[in-house]
Amino acid sequence: MQGGSWLCPTELDRSRVVDANDRVRTIRRIGSGAVGAALVICAPWIGWWTLILFAASTLNFAIVERRIHKSSRPERVSAIAIVITLLLIGSGVVISGGPHSPALPWMVLPAGMVAARFRPQVVIAALALTVALILVATLGVHPSWTIADPTPVIATFALLAGVISIVWALQAAELHHRDEAILDPLTGLLNRHALVPRFHEISLQARLTGQPVCMVLCDVDGFKQINDEHGHDCGDAVLRDIAYELRKRLRSFELVYRLGGEEFLTVLPGIGAQAGAEVAERLREAVEQARPTDIPITISAGVSAARGTQVDYDTLFKAADEALYEAKRAGRNRVVAAPEKVHVEVEVESEPESEAAVETPSLALAPQLVS
């Protein structure tokens, strides 16, 4: 569970890569099957050796299927697999005739995969890399053939531009509708629909690494009174300002969700109960000092954490909710942390499950924190 990278600066970008891989799995298999069938049919003319490159490409993506959900950097796994595929196709183009190769148009396919997964800056980089490799495989290896008849290369460039623009437009439309479905229209925060698949991915990684996952459940103190005294427009403005303060205090891979009403949930991957309580206290202080809409506003927070195979959404949420209730009952405007279980089980792929006891330091909470 690490911060953003150039490929995916935010956790939302990263989740889109993983989700896109799942959505295009069937399409990719159909496309790979079509390419494989074409190679078998054309083998008497272009040679059976092409099936070796095809088998290597198929194995490459089979490995990706196993690794992408288990890696803390799924975007790198996906990007490396696409680059390997591009290099394999380029090698086939060089061997089978460069600018005269029937496989030359297939060099467009990896760039289309990038456009279906990544943000525009990455797509532009992939486009530049594809153009460079096409020139290397044609003009660089067979300059006289390419200069004598540049038509196949020009046609491939035109096809590349067309495929990228179409996939990019479809992806932009899909992301627009996706954002409408997973974003809370009032605050712009992610909602419950976005939380479920993301937490599933986080829990899988925690089971493999034994790392902790922390939940911080926040609730605005006396929100009904704010609506009653100042009106619902003011209440909406308070929620928007609180959402801004929460989002501003978190790192790019720490996402905050609006669960509905005045409840907000923050999921902190790789963070235990003590560090999570410190984050919660920082959020509490930020809201109190910000005075949204110039009204004294406070929040209460409940913190829960677990490690390894004990990371379960329902269990963590129930513990955080009970801790939040304790914070409310103790006077509001404070953080209460539920105790973190210290026994950890880690799932190890292809190996028997191993167990390790992890000591969790006792919570040294600030005066506002109640444990």
Summary of the structure (lengths in Angstrom):
residues: 371
radius of gyration: 25.9
end to end distance: 26.8
largest distance: 83.3
contacts: 1224
relative contact order: 0.09
helix: 63%
strand: 12%
